[in-house]
Amino acid sequence: MAKAGKSRRKSAGFSENRKARYDGVVAKKNQKANPKPVFDEIDKDAEAQAIAEAEADIEAGRIVPHEDVVKWLESWGKANERSSPVPPKR
């Protein structure tokens, strides 16, 4: 039985080598639980270009109404699956 004030680890006889191995296993487990994101870096130029293109599409009316997209998505996997929506003619 461990004396009051002493850690159980010390009384269990954990060597420094065993503690290091344990810490390594815990670190690997945590690494798997919190994987590094695939897309770490944001390409600022590509993002600015995509935003500019989207704004130009909106300005030109090349957009699909949200309701049409929802109806299309809700039809997926059903016998009467819809075709992908297209922007209305102007």
HELIX and SHEET records of a PDB file:
HELIX    1   1 ARG A    8  SER A   11  1                                   4    
HELIX    2   2 GLU A   16  ALA A   33  1                                  18    
HELIX    3   3 LYS A   44  ALA A   60  1                                  17    
HELIX    4   4 HIS A   66  GLU A   74  1                                   9    
END                                                                             
